[in-house]
Each structure stands twice: as structure tokens, then as C-alpha cells.
Amino acid sequence: MNSSLTLANFLPVQKLNMNHLQNTQISGLMSSPLPGITTPVIPGNCYSNMQNSESTFTQREARANSTIPQVIPMCNSGSLAATSLFSSGFYSSGYSPQINWPGESVQGVLGYDLDNINSGKIQDIMKHGSDAVLNSDVAGLMDGSWRQILDGMAVTDSQGKVAYSVSEEATNTSDQNQQLSLCHVSKSNSNNNINEICCAASPSSSSNAAIPARPPRMRWTQELHERFVEAVNKLGGSEKATPKGVLKLMNVDGLNIYHVKSHLQKYRTARFRPELSPEEERKSARLEDLQSLDPEKANDINEALRAQMEVQKKLHEQLEHQRKLQLQMEEQCKYLQMIVEKQQQSIDQLKLNKCTNIKLPSSEKLLTSENGCDEINQVDASEEMSRQIGQKHKTSESDNSICGAFSPMKRARGD
Amino acid sequence: MKFGKRLKKQIDDTIPEWKDKFLSYKNLKKLVRFISAAHPSTKAEAQFVELLNSEIEKFNSFFIEQEEEFIIRQRELQDRIEKLGERFEPSDAEYAAEMAQTRKDIVNFHGEMVLLINYSNVNYTGLAKILKKYDKRTGRLLRLPFIEIVLKQPFFTTELISKLVKKCETMMDPIFSLASAVEDQAETKEMDSAAIAEPSIFKNTVAALVTMQELRKGSSTYGHFSLPPLNLPEFDFLQSPSLPSPIPIQ
């Protein structure tokens, strides 16, 4: 079993960076849960993996100082702690100088003297399989069953896509790239103007230059591709065109040569072997065999294709529908949570006011928004909640009466 | 476990290259169980989050990659269709063959894109379920804030793919109407039905629909906030019982 660990043990183990980290925001984080740590502006990209207003005290920032993921100490402050745990889920463009998840640095990580599990290792395991875990103390510390589970987890696709790279362009272009939209429409923009912002990067904390931001993955759009094709054609076709030439001709800020290079490669593949995925190779081979005239068969085929289309369309329709519902659900949960928090604030306030007759509801009716969203007793919970909210409004007017309160405590329901 | 089984079925039926890109649902579930209920340590939570994040990275990488390819392929298909008229005479034998091939390609391309959206959805659902289990197990409130972040991830923002799908459908109309015109002279060799509807695409699509139907049938935890049941009466061949739905689907 895992020994109990204190927060202190959870500090990043990279000795190299310990000092640095302690001097940076990280240590600041220890004291205050959600400082105004903002994410570095994502150059030329269109989404932020993290809501910037939430904390993202991010492994990314720690990583900025090394190419090795580190563990960020967490601050426990109730539900906010949850938010504080999120790493940016940041990943680099795979097209940067192919610095693959360096084998040496993995080794390096493992070579450190560890007292505790560096959860960065878990990520290593995910990427490289259990073979990456050579260090015995890790194995020893980890609960055996955890190890097995992790072994079983799919290795992250690491064809250089999860490369950590340093791109100077990225760091320098942080603010200028506010101008750019290389991505397709986010909800804010309805027009697909290539040269406009759609970056979700908000408080553009200019990433401090010392932080080599891993360039976020580039997301192509139809318009961008159009521009690409034009450029390629001007340069004489996909064979003749060079990444450099195309890049120049395209003239899009934030686009780098690696993006173009890989896109060009995909483009060439698509052109020379149209619609060929491995299973389709055999289909195209058959095309050459076509000889017989058979209108009936042709009909059959068309019918089959139509049927396939129907099913596909249906699935698409349902997926869209489902997505809408899911988004709505989350909205509602968020709303409920907000209400719960407000309730809690009021309760706290009342307590401060030394309301003498506070009566908490019996333990069976513990409510949180999570309970509210919980499918099991949803209907009951919302009724209860609205009842209590109504009650609260009434009682708050009279000081001496029972302060109807419901305590958003959540009972753990483990086994 | 229902979801787990369904997910597995979908993975089994999916396009081979996609198989290892899905959520490791079963393993994550196991992990949650191992986390102590009584004293959920922050370390454990961090590790859990780390895992989830790496799963998300996996999804994002794959998704964006596919998206890029689809953008390229779509345009190529478009070009191909436009040039089809130019290259051949409609009465040409080769034309019909080319046409047949193109039709097939478009349908399969459409299917792949829809499956990518399905991929996104399935993984999202799995994540949501895992998070819910985690919260239930530990009494923590990880789900809500985490899901908020997931909603903004590239792999979940499928608008572009949807757009491509719709575009594909419009591209198809002329192709298929032309099809009926030249059916008499169609020169297509007999292809087994397996080759007609690309097996894994079709199979996966069906599996996906069935999954959706099952998941929304009304489970033990069905409630106000569950998705309404899915009625697909016209798809009886999917062999799933359709249940009366309290909330009609628009």
C-alpha cells in the first residue's frame, strides 16, 4: 500500500530544477491555491486546453524549465483543489525538431534518487510501457496492482507527437499571435478569417521568456488548407513545392515550417494514392479488374451504399444531438454547483453572525451539486434543493428563527 | 460494465488503426477502485489526474491528426469528382468504373468522419463516467471542474468535422443521381458485399448506434439528467428493442 505522503513529499523531484521551481510561482502556489497563474499565450493556436481563468498551474510551466514532466504540488482547498490539479494537457506539435520524448531524459528521470513516486513516471509508463520503469524503488513504492493496471494501459501514441520541443518562434510570437487564427472556428468567431484571432488564450501573460513553451499542436482548417494548396500550385505542384517555399507563400503568422512539412507530406500521400487507407488498397486493386457489365449488381452496390449512408447519417445526427444534451447537462450541473456554493457562503455568513438556532438537516439529505447531478436521486434532490432555497429565503428575514440551511457536505461512498 | 462492454465492442469493430486510441476505460475503472475510499490521498488524486490528462493527450493527438487528413482528403475528393466529368465521356466504360469507385470512396470517407465524431463522443462519455465513479468513490469533487476542461479540448470540439460531413453529403448528391442515369451501362464487377460497404466502417457505425441506443435505454441510474432514450424504429435490423421514450427526440 502506498505509504502516507505529505504534501512536501510531493514536490517535484528533479533536483536540477528544485531551486528554480521553488523560486518561481510554484512555491507561491503552495500558499495560495489559485494564484493568477495564467497560461502562456498559445502562439498561433486556437484553443487553450485549459480554461485560462482556472488555475493551470501547470506542469507546463514546470516543464518549461525542463523537458521532463514534473509533479506540481497541490493545494488543498476543498473543491478548488480539484481545479488546481489539472495540468494543461499541453502537448507539442509533433512537427517541431523531432525531439522525441528523449530516451535519455526518461532514463534521467528514473535515475534520480526518489523517495517517492514521481507521478511523472506514470506518464512515462503510459508512454513507454512498463519497460520504462526500471527503477526498483518506484516499483517498490507503487502498489503492485497499480503497476499492473498501468502496464495495461495503452501506451500513448508517441510517434513524436508527444515531443517536447522548444521553439523560439513560439516564445517570441506569443503576443503577436494574438492576431492569428490558425484554427477553425471557435464559438466566438463566426467567420473564418484566417488572419484573425481565435485564440482562446486570455490573460495573455506574456510567457516569461525563460519558459520555452512547447508549441501547441497546430490545427488545420479548410481555409488554411486552401491557402496551402494555392501556394503549392503556384510552386509547381506537390512534388516540386518545398516546405520553405510554401511557408513563405502562405504567409501566415504562427505557421512554422514543421507544420507545413508534415502537412505537405500528408498532401502528397493523399494525392498519389487517393483514398487509400490500408484496407482500401485492395479495393482500388479491384478497380482494375472491372470488366463485366452487370446492371443488377451495380444496383445492388448502390443500394448497399445508400443503406450505409443512411446508417451513417443517422449516427451523425444522433451524435450531434447527444453532444448538445451533454453540454446542456454540464451547464446545469455548473449552475447547481454555483447555487450550492452560494448557499454555503450564506451559511458561513450566518454562522459568523452566530445564528443560535442553526439546525442542520439530518445526514441522509446531504446535498451537493454533484448529488444534484447524480442521476440516482436527481428529481428528489432538485426538489429538495428548491424547497430549501425557498425556505432559506423565508427564514433569513427573521433572525431568531431556524436558519434553514443545507450543508453541502458530501459523504464519501466508498466501499 | 455495460458501457465497458459496449466500448469494447466498438473498439473491436473499429478501424484497425484506431484500436489503441480509445479510452482505457477498464483500467481506469480498476484504478478508481484501488484508490482508498476512506482516505483519498492527494497524491493518488494527482496521479489519477495525470493519467486522465495523458489519455486526453492521446485523444487530442489522434483527433487532430485525423482532422487534418480529412481536410486534405475532402478537398482531393472534391477535385476528383469535378475532374471526373472532364476525364471521361459518360458512356465510357472507364467512367462508370471510376464513378463506382468514387461513390464508394465518398461513402466510406463520410463514414470515417462520422466515426471520428463517434470516437470523440465515446471517449467523452467514458471520461465522464470514470470521473463520476471517482467522485462517488472518494467523495471528492473532481468531476465537474475536470469535465469543464474536457469540454474545451480539441478532441471534443468536433464542429469542423461535422461541417466536413455535411459538405460530403452535398458532394454526394450529383454522384448518386448520376449513378441512376448510367446504371444500365454500369460496368462494375461483382463485388462481394463485404467489399461494398467497407466492413469496419459499417460495422463500427452500427455498433455505435446500438451502443447509443443501449446506453440511453434507461439504466438503473436513469434520471432527470440522463439522456433520453434513443428511438430508431426504422433501424430494426439493428435488432435492438426500441422503447417508448418519455422525452421525444426532436
Contacts between the chains, C-beta under 8 A, distances in Angstrom:
chain1	res1	chain2	res2	distance
A	2	B	41	6.9
A	2	B	43	7.2
A	2	B	44	7.1
A	4	B	39	7.8
A	4	B	41	6.9
A	5	B	41	6.6
A	5	B	43	5.0
A	7	B	42	6.9
A	9	B	43	7.8
A	10	B	42	7.2
A	10	B	43	5.8
A	10	B	46	7.1
A	47	B	152	6.5
A	47	B	153	7.7
A	47	B	154	5.9
A	47	B	157	7.0
A	48	B	152	7.2
A	49	B	60	7.8
A	49	B	149	7.2
A	49	B	152	7.1
A	49	B	153	6.3
A	49	B	154	7.9
A	50	B	149	5.9
A	50	B	152	7.8
A	51	B	148	6.4
A	51	B	149	6.2
A	51	B	152	6.5
A	54	B	145	7.0
A	54	B	148	7.7
A	54	B	149	7.5
A	71	B	46	6.6
A	72	B	46	7.9
A	74	B	42	5.2
A	74	B	45	7.6
A	74	B	46	6.0
A	76	B	42	6.1
A	78	B	141	7.9
A	79	B	140	8.0
A	79	B	141	4.2
A	79	B	145	7.4
A	81	B	42	7.2
A	81	B	45	8.0
A	82	B	45	7.9
A	82	B	140	6.6
A	82	B	141	5.6
A	82	B	142	4.6
A	82	B	144	7.8
A	82	B	145	4.9
A	82	B	146	6.7
A	83	B	145	4.5
A	85	B	45	6.4
A	85	B	46	5.7
A	85	B	49	4.6
A	85	B	142	7.8
A	86	B	49	6.4
A	86	B	53	7.2
A	86	B	145	7.6
A	86	B	146	6.8
A	86	B	149	5.9
A	87	B	49	7.3
A	87	B	50	7.1
A	87	B	53	5.1
A	89	B	53	4.8
A	89	B	56	5.0
A	89	B	57	5.9
A	89	B	60	7.3
A	89	B	149	7.4
A	89	B	153	7.0
A	91	B	57	5.0
A	91	B	60	6.5
A	91	B	61	6.4
A	94	B	61	7.5
A	116	B	43	7.8
A	117	B	43	7.5
A	117	B	47	7.5
A	119	B	43	7.4
A	119	B	46	5.6
A	119	B	47	4.6
A	119	B	50	4.9
A	120	B	50	7.7
A	122	B	47	5.5
A	122	B	50	5.4
A	122	B	51	6.3
A	122	B	54	7.9
A	123	B	50	5.9
A	123	B	54	5.3
A	126	B	51	6.9
A	126	B	54	4.7
A	127	B	54	7.5
A	143	B	34	6.6
A	145	B	30	7.7
A	145	B	34	5.8
A	146	B	31	7.0
A	146	B	34	6.2
A	149	B	27	5.0
A	149	B	30	5.0
A	149	B	31	5.4
A	149	B	34	7.4
A	150	B	27	7.7
A	150	B	51	7.9
A	152	B	24	7.3
A	152	B	26	8.0
A	152	B	27	5.0
A	153	B	24	4.5
A	153	B	27	4.9
A	153	B	28	8.0
A	153	B	51	7.4
A	154	B	20	4.8
A	154	B	21	7.8
A	154	B	22	7.9
A	154	B	24	5.5
A	154	B	58	7.3
A	155	B	20	7.7
A	156	B	54	5.6
A	156	B	57	6.4
A	156	B	58	4.9
A	156	B	61	7.9
A	157	B	20	7.5
A	157	B	21	6.8
A	157	B	58	5.9
A	157	B	61	5.7
A	157	B	62	6.3
A	161	B	61	4.6
A	161	B	65	7.3
A	162	B	57	6.5
A	162	B	61	6.8
A	184	B	159	7.0
A	184	B	160	4.5
A	185	B	159	6.5
A	185	B	160	7.6
A	186	B	157	7.5
A	200	B	152	7.4
A	217	B	60	6.8
A	217	B	61	7.0
A	217	B	64	5.4
A	217	B	154	7.4
A	218	B	64	7.8
A	219	B	64	5.6
A	219	B	67	7.0
A	219	B	68	7.8
A	219	B	154	6.4
A	220	B	67	7.0
A	220	B	68	4.7
A	220	B	71	5.5
A	221	B	71	7.3
A	221	B	160	6.8
A	222	B	71	5.9
A	222	B	74	7.9
A	222	B	75	7.7
A	222	B	160	7.6
A	222	B	163	7.9
A	222	B	164	7.8
A	225	B	71	5.0
A	225	B	72	6.5
A	225	B	75	6.4
A	226	B	75	7.7
A	229	B	75	6.8
A	263	B	68	6.8
A	263	B	72	7.7
A	266	B	68	6.5
A	266	B	69	6.0
A	266	B	72	5.6
A	267	B	72	5.6
A	270	B	69	7.4
A	270	B	72	4.8
A	270	B	73	5.6
A	270	B	76	5.1
A	271	B	76	6.3
A	274	B	76	6.0
A	274	B	77	7.9
A	274	B	80	6.3
A	274	B	105	7.6
A	275	B	73	6.9
A	275	B	76	7.7
A	275	B	77	7.1
A	275	B	105	4.2
A	275	B	108	7.7
A	275	B	109	6.8
A	277	B	15	7.7
A	277	B	17	7.7
A	278	B	16	7.4
A	278	B	17	7.5
A	279	B	15	7.8
A	279	B	16	7.5
A	279	B	198	6.6
A	279	B	199	7.9
A	279	B	200	6.9
A	280	B	105	7.6
A	280	B	108	7.2
A	280	B	198	7.4
A	282	B	195	7.6
A	283	B	101	7.5
A	283	B	104	6.9
A	283	B	195	6.2
A	283	B	198	7.8
A	284	B	101	7.1
A	286	B	189	6.9
A	286	B	191	6.6
A	286	B	195	7.0
A	287	B	97	6.0
A	287	B	98	7.8
A	287	B	101	5.1
A	289	B	189	5.7
A	290	B	97	4.4
A	290	B	100	7.6
A	290	B	187	6.0
A	290	B	188	6.0
A	290	B	189	4.7
A	291	B	187	7.3
A	291	B	189	6.1
A	292	B	187	7.2
A	292	B	188	7.8
A	292	B	189	5.4
A	292	B	190	7.1
A	293	B	185	7.2
A	293	B	186	7.4
A	293	B	187	5.4
A	294	B	186	7.4
A	294	B	188	6.5
A	294	B	189	7.4
A	294	B	190	6.4
A	295	B	183	5.5
A	295	B	184	5.4
A	295	B	185	7.7
A	295	B	186	5.5
A	297	B	186	8.0
A	297	B	188	5.9
A	297	B	189	7.6
A	297	B	190	4.9
A	297	B	191	7.6
A	298	B	96	7.9
A	298	B	100	7.1
A	298	B	179	8.0
A	298	B	183	5.4
A	298	B	186	3.4
A	298	B	187	8.0
A	298	B	188	4.8
A	299	B	183	6.2
A	300	B	193	7.9
A	300	B	196	7.8
A	301	B	100	6.8
A	301	B	104	7.8
A	301	B	188	6.2
A	301	B	191	6.5
A	301	B	196	5.2
A	302	B	103	7.3
A	302	B	176	7.3
A	302	B	179	5.5
A	302	B	180	7.7
A	302	B	183	7.3
A	304	B	193	6.0
A	304	B	196	4.5
A	304	B	197	5.3
A	305	B	103	6.0
A	305	B	104	6.6
A	305	B	107	4.9
A	305	B	176	7.9
A	305	B	196	6.8
A	305	B	197	7.1
A	306	B	176	7.5
A	307	B	197	7.4
A	308	B	107	5.5
A	308	B	111	6.6
A	308	B	197	4.5
A	308	B	201	7.7
A	308	B	202	5.5
A	308	B	205	7.6
A	309	B	107	5.7
A	309	B	110	6.9
A	309	B	172	7.4
A	311	B	202	7.1
A	311	B	205	5.2
A	311	B	206	6.3
A	311	B	209	6.7
A	311	B	235	7.2
A	312	B	107	7.6
A	312	B	110	5.6
A	312	B	111	4.9
A	312	B	114	4.9
A	312	B	205	5.5
A	313	B	114	7.9
A	313	B	169	7.2
A	314	B	209	6.5
A	314	B	232	6.9
A	314	B	235	6.9
A	315	B	114	5.4
A	315	B	118	6.4
A	315	B	205	5.3
A	315	B	208	5.5
A	315	B	209	5.2
A	315	B	212	7.8
A	316	B	114	4.7
A	316	B	117	6.7
A	316	B	162	7.4
A	316	B	165	5.7
A	318	B	209	7.0
A	318	B	212	5.7
A	318	B	230	6.4
A	319	B	114	7.2
A	319	B	117	5.0
A	319	B	118	5.9
A	319	B	121	5.4
A	319	B	212	7.9
A	320	B	162	6.6
A	321	B	249	6.6
A	321	B	250	7.7
A	322	B	121	6.2
A	322	B	212	6.8
A	322	B	227	6.2
A	323	B	121	6.6
A	323	B	158	7.4
A	325	B	227	5.1
A	325	B	228	7.7
A	326	B	124	7.0
A	326	B	125	7.9
A	326	B	128	7.7
A	326	B	227	7.6
A	327	B	151	7.0
A	329	B	225	5.6
A	329	B	227	8.0
A	330	B	144	7.9
A	330	B	147	5.9
A	330	B	148	7.1
A	330	B	151	6.4
A	332	B	225	7.1
A	333	B	144	5.9
A	333	B	225	7.8
A	334	B	144	6.8
A	334	B	148	7.2
A	337	B	144	5.7
A	368	B	141	7.1
A	369	B	144	7.0
A	370	B	135	5.7
A	370	B	141	6.0
A	370	B	143	6.6
A	370	B	144	6.8
A	373	B	144	7.7
A	373	B	225	5.8
A	374	B	132	7.9
A	374	B	221	7.9
A	374	B	223	7.8
A	374	B	225	8.0
A	375	B	221	4.1
A	375	B	222	6.3
A	375	B	223	3.9
A	375	B	224	7.6
A	375	B	225	5.5
A	375	B	226	5.3
A	376	B	221	5.4
A	376	B	223	6.4
A	377	B	223	7.3
A	378	B	223	3.8
A	378	B	224	4.1
A	378	B	225	5.1
A	379	B	223	6.3
A	379	B	224	5.2
A	382	B	224	7.1
A	410	B	139	5.1
A	410	B	140	8.0
A	410	B	141	7.0
A	411	B	139	6.3
A	412	B	37	5.7
A	412	B	38	7.2
A	412	B	40	7.6
A	412	B	137	7.5
A	412	B	138	6.1
A	412	B	139	2.9
A	413	B	37	7.6
A	413	B	136	5.4
A	413	B	137	7.2
A	413	B	139	6.9
A	414	B	36	7.4
A	414	B	37	1.7
A	414	B	38	6.3
A	414	B	137	5.3
A	414	B	138	6.8
A	414	B	139	7.4
A	415	B	37	5.9
A	415	B	137	8.0
